[in-house]
Amino acid sequence: MSNTIHIKNMVCPRCIKAVSSILQKSDIPYTSIKLGEVELISALDLTKKLSLSKELQDAGFSLINDRKSQLIEQMKSFVVQKIHHSDQELDIKWPDFISDRLNLDYKYLSSLFSSVESITFEQYVINQKIERVKELIVYDELTLSEIAFQLHYSSVAYLSNQFKKVTGMTPTQFKKSVDKNRKFLDAI
């Protein structure tokens, strides 16, 4: 039995803290924890696993048991980590990045993602980038040009066009709107 468990809806550092707290409360020792994945010291018996599953569900998380769901959750975690939690410029070729990380063919991963999530992996990445743009606009610390550069858009015009296509409004309209309609990362 593997000592690694995969957890759905872990999308931020606070999620890691929440899961860590649940593991400690459940007296389940672990060696490492990162977005979507926990390395346990020893495998869980069925009773402990069911108990942990209930605790996680109560906190908005869930255990992932099948391999395909684990792959999709890993893909999502990589995207969220790079877009929302990395200070590096976002100059990534996503097919190569995902394929290298998971050691699987990108066509297979992309097809799997689309069949389960009902959107393409590329659209998922775009949606995450747009949520990051919304966040940065709300913070009002960077210009639109700086946001475009940080998220590796070729131009402000391209960012604005993609933003409007996804949200139905321009970045300027979004900034002026009273309702900053942002989404939870695990709901994208």
SVG drawing of the C-alpha trace seen along z (x, -y; Angstrom):
<svg xmlns="http://www.w3.org/2000/svg" viewBox="-22 -53 33 55">
<polyline fill="none" stroke="black" stroke-width="0.4" points="0.0,0.0 1.2,-3.5 2.0,-6.0 0.9,-8.9 -2.6,-10.2 -4.1,-12.6 -6.5,-15.3 -8.9,-17.3 -9.4,-21.1 -6.1,-21.9 -5.4,-25.2 -3.5,-27.5 -1.1,-27.6 -4.0,-27.9 -5.4,-24.6 -2.1,-23.0 -2.4,-24.3 -6.0,-23.1 -5.1,-19.6 -2.1,-19.6 -4.4,-20.5 -6.8,-17.7 -4.0,-15.2 -2.7,-16.2 -6.1,-16.2 -6.7,-12.7 -3.3,-11.6 -2.0,-10.7 1.8,-11.3 3.1,-12.6 6.5,-13.5 5.5,-16.1 2.5,-18.0 2.0,-20.0 -0.9,-21.1 -3.0,-18.0 -0.6,-15.5 0.4,-14.2 3.2,-11.7 2.3,-9.7 4.8,-7.9 2.7,-4.7 -0.3,-3.6 -3.7,-4.1 -6.0,-1.2 -9.6,-1.3 -11.0,-2.7 -8.5,-5.5 -9.0,-6.2 -12.8,-6.5 -12.4,-8.7 -9.9,-11.0 -12.2,-11.1 -15.0,-12.4 -12.9,-15.0 -11.6,-16.2 -15.1,-16.4 -16.3,-18.4 -13.5,-21.0 -14.3,-21.1 -11.6,-18.6 -11.9,-15.0 -9.6,-12.0 -8.9,-11.0 -8.7,-7.2 -8.5,-6.5 -5.4,-7.2 -7.1,-9.3 -8.6,-11.7 -5.1,-11.9 -3.6,-12.9 -6.2,-15.6 -5.8,-17.0 -2.0,-17.0 -2.4,-18.9 -4.6,-21.5 -2.2,-21.8 0.7,-22.5 -1.2,-25.2 -2.5,-26.8 1.0,-26.7 2.6,-28.3 0.0,-31.0 -1.1,-31.9 1.8,-31.0 5.0,-31.6 6.9,-34.8 8.6,-33.7 7.6,-35.2 5.1,-32.9 7.0,-31.9 5.8,-28.2 5.1,-25.9 2.3,-24.1 2.3,-20.9 6.0,-20.3 5.8,-21.4 2.9,-19.0 4.2,-16.1 7.6,-16.4 6.2,-16.6 3.9,-13.6 6.1,-11.6 3.2,-11.0 2.3,-12.0 0.6,-15.4 -2.0,-14.3 -3.2,-11.6 -3.2,-14.0 -5.0,-16.7 -7.6,-14.2 -8.1,-12.8 -8.5,-16.3 -11.1,-17.3 -13.1,-14.1 -13.4,-14.5 -13.5,-18.3 -15.7,-19.2 -13.2,-21.9 -9.8,-21.7 -6.7,-21.9 -5.7,-25.0 -9.0,-26.7 -8.4,-25.7 -5.0,-27.5 -6.6,-30.6 -9.4,-30.6 -6.7,-30.4 -4.7,-33.2 -7.8,-35.4 -8.6,-34.8 -5.0,-35.9 -5.5,-39.0 -8.7,-39.8 -6.8,-39.4 -4.0,-41.7 -6.5,-44.3 -8.3,-44.3 -5.0,-44.7 -4.3,-47.8 -0.6,-47.5 0.4,-46.8 -0.5,-48.5 -2.2,-46.4 1.1,-46.4 2.9,-45.0 0.2,-42.3 0.4,-41.3 4.2,-41.0 4.1,-39.0 1.6,-36.5 3.5,-36.3 0.9,-37.8 2.3,-39.1 0.6,-42.5 -2.0,-44.3 -4.4,-44.1 -4.1,-40.3 -4.7,-40.2 -7.7,-42.5 -9.2,-40.5 -8.8,-37.2 -10.2,-38.9 -13.2,-40.1 -13.8,-36.8 -13.8,-35.0 -15.5,-37.6 -17.7,-39.6 -16.0,-42.8 -12.7,-44.6 -10.2,-44.8 -11.1,-48.5 -14.8,-47.8 -14.0,-45.1 -11.8,-47.5 -14.7,-50.1 -17.4,-47.5 -18.8,-47.3 -19.1,-43.5 -15.6,-42.1 -16.9,-38.7 -14.0,-36.6 -14.1,-32.8 -12.7,-30.3 -9.7,-28.6 -11.2,-25.1 -14.4,-26.2 -12.6,-27.1"/>
</svg>
